Amino acid sequence: MEMTIDVSKSGLKFSCIVQGMMRLNQWNFRKKELEEFVQKCIDLGVTTFDHADIYGNHTCEAIFGTILKDNPSLRNKIQIVTKCGIMLKNEKFPRRVQHYNTRKEHILEAVDQSLKNFNTDYIDLLLIHRPDPFMNPEEIAEAFYQLNKAGKVLYFGVSNFTIQQFKTLQSKMNPNLVTNQIEISPYNLEHFQNDNIYFLMEKNINPMAWSPLAGGKLFNINDEKGKRITNALKEVAKDFNTESLDTIVYAWLLNHPVGIIPISGSGKIERLKNAVDALEIKMDPEQWYIIYEAALGRRVP
């Protein structure tokens, strides 16, 4: 069972399953419990952790950083992904409007803050969190260049970008962007339908998949689409003698030739193990299409 992937053949080594930390502030882990959770992830072969500066209203990075401060040796065992560019509007940040900021100065400041939060001197992968209609690709490229030259960020990518948005930023970049973190699940086929998957495949870019379980919608028996997909998952699960529908969903993603890197967002180690188990499953086209057609709600032509 291969547990690591060379992301987009760039030299960046990630675990094939990534542990998402968006809800870390809701898991109510004590520091020792968080360290134990991270160690259990590592023991399962999951060494890559996905963050963003805004997660938990700007608290999750710093919560994670407490264990790296107390146990610096953990840093060499893991890879940290984080994102920047979203400017929240709420009680903590009483801005006139929520907006995006991908100016060079903000990116540089955001990374410095993330490094401080994490108690580390480098980030493995930095993503622009959302496409910015006001972005200047040359400014972003210059910020990325400076961060890489300083050793603060090793690799760069984007999140939620369309094909043209990706190509526009990439046109100013050297080296290449290594991923686009997008929503992919049997419930959400958007990036199959807008050709993003095929573009990424053409460019040999591994997409990271957020919300692979569609936030629970896959298993919502009150939703007709969710009901169809759940039934299809159960049918395919019988072929592999498993009752874990989570595992079948992750296998559906992992078996696609584009090389999807799914992000598990649960704070329960059992759910992460279900994702890791999917690495053992090899689907044939018929099994894959049973789930795909359930998601479409019709037969393919």
N, C-alpha and C positions, 0 to 999 in steps of 0.2 A: 504493500500500500504506500504510494508516494504521498508524503505529507507536506512537501514544499513545492513551490512553483517559482520559476524565474520569470518575474512579471514582465510581460511583453519582451522577453529576451533582452532585458536591459541590464541584467546583473543584480537587480533588486530581488532578494529572496524573501518570499512571504510564505506563511503556512497556507495550505489550500483552502482552509476555512479560517475566517477572520472573526474575532470576538468584538462585537460592537458595544460601545460604552455610553451610548446616548442617554440611557436611563440609570446610569450609575448612582446618581444622587437620590433615586427612588428606592434603591435596593436596601438601604439602611444597614450596610455593612459597617461593622467596626473595623478599625485599621487592620487588626490581625485577621479578621474574616476576609477582607479584601485581598490581603497578601496570600492567604490560603487559596482563595478563588483563582487568582492569577497563576499560582503554582500548579493548581489542578489543570488549568487550561494548558500550561506548558507541558505537563505530563501527558496530556492527550495529543500533543503535537500541534496545538494551536498557540502560536507565538506572536501573532500579529493582532494589534489592538487598534480599533478605529474610534477616533475622537473628532470633535470639532470645538472651536473656541467657544461657541454659544451653547453647547450642550449643558443642560441643567442650569440655564440662565447664567452661563459662564462659571459653573462650579465644578464640572466633572473632571476637567483636566487637573485642577489642583487637588481634588480628592485622590485621583490616581497617583499624582506626584508624591503624596505622603509616603507611599510604600517604597518609591524609588529613593526618597531621601533617607529612609531608615535602612533600606537594603539596596545599596547602589549596584551590587553584583547582579541584580535582576535585569538591569538595563542591557547588558550584553546578551541576554537570552531572548529578548523580545524586539519587535519592530513596532514603532509608533507611527500611526497615520493621524494627521489632524487637518482641519480645514479652516479657512478664514474668508471674510468678505461680506458676511451678513451683519448688518447693524440693527439690532433689535430695538423695538420701541415698547417700553413697559414702565412700571414704577421705578425700577432700578435704572433704566435708561430713558428718561423722559424727552426723547427726541420728538421733533415735529412730525416725523414720518419714519416708518421703518423703510430701510433702503439698503442698497449694496454699496460697498466701497472697495474697489480693486485698484486704487491708486498705489503707486510705489511706496509712498511713505506709510500708508496704512498697513500694507502687507508686511513691511519690515518691522513695524511696531507690533503687529499681531504675533509675528513669529517670536520676537523677543519676549513677549508676555507668555506665550505658550511654553517656551523653553524654561522660563521662571516657574510656571505652574507645574511643569513635569519634573522639575529638578534634574534637568539633563542639559547637555550642551549641543545636542543635535536631534533633529527629527528625520525619520527615514523617508517619509513621503508627505508632502504638503499639497493639498487640493484647494482650488478655488471652489467655494461651496455651491454657488449658484451662478448661472450666466448673468452677466451684468450688461444691460443695454447701454450703459454709459462707460463701458470699459475701454481703455486704451491698451491694445495688445502689446505695444512697444514698452509701455510702463511696466506691465506685468512681467514681460520677458526680462526687463532690466532688473526688477526686484528679484526674480528667480536667479538671475545670474549672480547678483551680489550675495544672496543667501548661500548659494552653492559654493561660490569662491571662498566665503568665510567659513565654510564647513558647518553651517547651521542647519541646512536642509540638503539631503542627499539626492532626492528625486522629486519630481513634480507631476501633477496631474490636475484633473478637473472633476467636477461632479454635476450631474444633471444637464450636461451640455448636449446640444443638437449636433448633427454632423457639421453644419456650416460654422457654428460657434467654435467647435473644436478645431476645424481647419484654419479659421481666422487666427486664433491664438497660436496654433502650431506654426503658422507661417513666419512668426517672429521669433520662434524658439530654437535654441540650440543648447543642450540636446533635446530630444523629443519628449513630449508628454508621455507618461507610461501607462495611464489608465483614465477611464471615465467611469466614475461611480454613479450608477443609475439604478432606478427601480426595476427589478426583473423578478417575476414570479409567474406561476401558472395563472394567477388572477389578473396579472398586468402584462399584456403582450405588446405594450406600446412600442418597445424598441425593436421588436421583430417587424412591426407594421410600418414604422417610419424609416426602416432600413439602417438604423444605427448599428444594429448587430452586424450587418453585412459590411458596413464601413469599417468597423473595428476589426473584423476578421481580415479584410483586405490589408489593413495596416499592421496586422499581427499585434494588436493591442488587446490585452486581457481586461474586460470590464469587471469592476467590482459591483456586486448586486446587493443593494440595500432593500430591506423589507422583503426577503425571499418568501416569507410565510404570509405576506400581505396583511400584516397586522391582525391576524386571526380571521380575516374574511374567508380564507380557504375552508375553514371548518365551521362556517356559519350556516346552520341547517335552515335558517329562516330566509336565506338569500338563495334564489334559484341558481344563480351562477356558482355560488359556493357549494351548493348541494351537488350540482353536476360534477364539479371538480373533485369533491370529496369522494363521490362514488367511483370516479375514475382512479383516484389514488388508491382506494381500497382494492380495486380490481388488480392493479399492477402490484400492490403490496403482496398479494397472494402468491405471485410468481416468485417472490424473494423470501417467502416465509417470514414476513415481519408484520407486526401490527402498528409499527411506527409510521404514521403518515408523514411526519416531519422528515424522516429519513428518505422517503420516496420523493418528496419535493426537492430536497437538496440533491438527490441523485439526478433528478430531471434537469436541474441546472448544471451540475458538474459534468454530465455526459455530453453537453452541447460542445461542438467542435471549436467554438470561439474561445473556450477556456475561461468560463465564468468563475469568479472568486466570490462565493457567497459570504455575507456578513450575518452572523447569528447575534440577535439582539437581546437574548434572555440572560438573566442573572442566575439561572439555575443550571448547574453543571450537567444535569441529566439531559437537558435540552441540547446542550452543546455536544454531548456524546452522541445523540441522535444524528446530528449533522456530520460528525466525524465518521460514523458508521456508513454514511452514504458513499464514502470513498471506495468502499468494497463492492459497490453495485455497478454493474455494467448493463445498461439498457440497450435493447435493440430498437430499430426505428419504429416498429409496431407499438412497442410499449411506450415509447416517447410520445407517439402520436395519439395514443388513447387519452393521454392527459391534455395534449395540445388541442385536440378536437373538442374535448369537454370545455376547455376554456373559451374556444371560439363559439361554441353553441351550435355547431354545424359540422358536417363532414367537409373535408378538403375536397376540391374539385377532382 
